[in-house]
């Protein structure tokens, strides 16, 4: 009986990894082509990859593991904010390979440092929000929000495949890495990177800055989502915790869009 239940969970998690994430990524990519890089970046603030990853971790590793990983994810997005800031600075003066290299070097340096600290949940959340606001203040406003039509047809499938591969990789090595390092690496900005590189390549550095600013502003929702998951999943269980987190996150995301419009 227990073996059959585990097999059902394995099939469920496999289908989630294979179908859910690429579907989300494809929808967001099409929306970005229609409404421009700021909206595309803002949509990336939704936990389109990390949310399903934590859901899968809860099914595979248990609620306690998922709670600890969610707490680490909140700290992990600090590295993402700094990555976006450094990439945006470099993008105004350098080509996309140099901008990407600078951003990734800073990202991994920050992640290495954060592995050795584990503040309480609310302190970690406050730190993440402080870094988010600081990054927004330091990121330069640039360019009009025009939509580029020069992207190749294979761009969106490449985004979907890359995001799905990341989910399989992180969930596959989660037990070996533990919840702290798993959480720190889960927000790895693979989708933001793919968007920024293609935008930088085909529309210029100014448009990449607009996109990354949208990513950072939209990530307030990201932090709120995992704050709710980390603080409720052990007591409320997977279903109720995720329903609550999704509801609060949608309201937060709408508010962040109003901020971006201003």
N, C-alpha and C positions, 0 to 999 in steps of 0.2 A: 504494500500500500504506500509506504513512504517512498520507495523507489519510483513508483508511478507518479507520485506527486512531484518529486524532484525532476523527473523527465518532462512533465508538463511545464514546470517553471523554466527549465532549460530551453524548451521550444519557444515559450513566450518571450524570454529575454533575447533569444536569437532573432525573432521576428521584429522586436522593438529596435534592436541594433540595426537590422537590415533595412527596415522600411520607414520607421518614424522619423529618424534624423534626416535622411536625404529628402524626404517629403517636405519637412519644414524648411530646409535649406533652399530647395528649389522654389518654394513659394516666396521666400524672402528675396531671393535673387531676382525673380520676375518683378516684384514690387519695386526693387531698387532701380531696375531699368526703366520703369514707368515714371517714378517720382524723384529720382535723383539720388546722389550719394549720401546726403544728410539723412534722408528717410531710411535708406538701406542700412547705414551705420546705426541709426536709432533702433531699427528692428533687431540688429545683432545683440543689443542689450538684453533682449529676452533670452532666458536660459535654454536656447534651442538645442544645444549639445549637452551642457552640463546638467540640465534638468533630467533628461532621459538617462544620463550616466548614473546619477544618484538614485533614480528610481530602480534601475537595474542593480545597483550595488545593494539597495535595501532588500531586493528579492533574493540576491545571491549571497550576500554577506551578513544581512540582518540589520535591524533598525539602529542599533547602537553604532555599528560601523558607519552607516549612512549619516547619522547625526554628527559624528566626529569628522567625517569627510566634508560635510556641508560647512562646518565651522572653519575648516582649513580652506575651503573654497573661497570664503569671504576674504581671508587673508591673501589668497592667491590672486584675486583680482587687483590687488595693489600693484603686483608686477605688470598686469595688463595695462593699467593706467599709465605707469611709467614708460612702458613700451610704446604706447600710443603717443605720448608726449615727445619722446625722443625721435620716433619715426616722423612725426609731423614737423618737428624742427628741421630734421635732415632733408625732408621732402621739398622744402622751399628752395634748397640750394643744390641738392645732389640727385643723382639718378636713383631709381628704385632699388638696384642691388645694394648700393651703399647705405641707403636709408634702412633697408631690411636688415642688413648686417648690424648696424648700430642698434636698432631696436631689439633684435634678438639677443645680442650680447648683454644689454642692460636687463632684459627680461630674465635670463638665466642667472645672472648675478643676483638679482633681487630674490628669485626663488630659492637659490642656495642659502641666502641669508635668512629668509623667512622660515626655512626648515628647522632652524634652531630656536625659534620663539613660538610660543603657543599661548597668547593672551586669552583671558575669558571672553566669552561670546560677544557680550555687549561692547567691551573695549575694542575687540577686533573689528566689529562693525563700525564703531565710531572712527577708528583709524582709517578704514577703507573709505568712508564718506569724506573724511578730511582730505585724503589724497585725491579723491575724485574731484572735489571742488577746486583744489589747488591746481590740478591738471587742466581743468576747464579754463581757469583764469590765465594760465600760462600758454595755452594753445592759441595760436594766431588765427584770427578770422581771415579767410582768404577765398576769393573767387565767387562767382555766381553758382547757383545750384543747378547747372544745366545737366542734361542727361546725355551721356555719350552713346553714339550708335555704332562705334567702331569695334566693339568687343566681338571676338570670334564666337561662332556658334557652340564650340566645344567648352566654352568657359563655365557655363552653369553645370553641365555634367561633371566637369573637373572639380568644382566646388563640392558637389554632392558626394563624389567618391572620396575626396580627402577628408571630409567631415566624418563620414561613416567609418573610414579606416582608423581615425583617431578614437572613436568610441570603442571599437573592437580592441584597440591597443590598450587603452586605459583600463577598461573593465577586465581585460585578460590578465593584466599584471597587478591588479589592485591588491590581492591578498598578499603578494610578495612585497609590495611597496608599503602597505599599511595605510591607514586612513589619512595620516598627516600629509605624506608626500603625494598620495593619490589626489587628495583635495587640492593641494597646491598646483598640481599639473593639469587638473581637469579644466580650468579656465584657459589653458594654453590658447593663444589667439589665432588659431589656425584659420577660422573663417574671416576674422578681421584682417588677417594677413593676406589671404587670397583676395579679398575685396580691395584692400589698399594697394596691393601690387598691380592688379589689373587696372584699377582706376588711375593709379600713378602712370602706368605704362601707356594707357590709351587716352587719358583725359588731362594728365599733367599733375604736378605736385600740389597745386592749390586745391584741386578737387579731392585729392587724397586726404588733405588736412580737413576738409569739410566732412568727409566720411568718418575719419577717426574722432573728430569732435562729437559727431552723432553717436559713435560707439561708446565714448566715455559718458556722455549725458544719459544715454539709455541704460547704462550699467547700474544706475541707482536701483532700477527694478531688479537687476541681477542680485545685488546685495540683499535687498529686502526679501526676495524669494528664498534665499538660503538661510537667512535669519529665521524665517518662519519654519522652514523644514527642520533646521537644527534644534530649535527650541520645542518643537511639538511632536516629532515623529515617534519618539520613544513612548510618549504618554498616549497620544491619539492614534497611533498606527499609520500605515502608509497612506491609505485612501483619504482619510480626513485631513491629514497633514498636507497632502498635495493639493486637495481641493481648496483648502484655506490659502495656501501659498500662491496658487494660480490666481485666485480671486483678488487677493491683496496686490499681487504683482500687476495685474491688468489695470487696476485703478492708478497705481503708481506710474505705470508706463504712459498712460494718457496725460498725467500731470507733467511728466518729463518732456512730452512733445510740446506742450504749451510753453515750457521754458525755452526749448530750441527755437520755436517760432519767434519769441521775443528777442 
